[in-house]
């Protein structure tokens, strides 16, 4: 890179919904920054805290484990974090700001914002939400679907506010085909932008479905490559 070239802003990548050793290993090999484990029994990607601990022990230094909770008890969070002591926690349910702070304790945490689909995105006050959850390390933007995340739905990125005083994590229906557009639209709107994918890297199932919780190494590599290409492209426009 020449001395006059614009520096590349590196979009950080989290892959979520891991259930198998080979998928954790493929994620690490691809060079991701974080790997997520769903500790919500109603999710088809759910694992037990003990299983999350087993999988997290495969992670090398500087690849962060993330534990996803939905309306957990304090005991559930404490027990899981005892098994994954270096984890970041992610709250994806109805937890208010005080509950997030109390449950996380001194641990870094992400707070999910469930953005309505279609034109309904304009009804969600993301600026106010990020102000309320100011102690969160980042606000994770996901589509509001039945259940809590992992629905593979994309909300209307263009309807989000132009300036949010928070680090943002874009989630919800991301794939290798659309992540570059998401990065281009969302990067200018927050302090920083990361991306989080689950269904978009899952193995193909019958009838156009995906196998929930079973990841595809080729899709993982394609997704990471698409993010890196988007970073290079935006750097070239700087």
MOBEL-V975746 format. One line per field, one symbol per residue. burial: + if it has 24 or more other ideal C-beta (glycine too) atoms within 12 Angstrom, else -. A space follows every 10 residues. Layout:
BEGIN
burial = ???
END
This chain:
BEGIN
burial = --------+- ++++++++++ --++-+++-+ ++++++++++ --+++++-+- +++-++-++- --++++++++ -+---++--+ +-++-+++++ +++-+---++ +-++--++++ +++++++--- +--+-+--++ --+-++++++ ++++--++++ +++++++-++ +--+-+++++ ++++++-+++ +++++++-++ -+++++++++ +++------+ +++++++-++ -+++-+++-+ +--+----
END
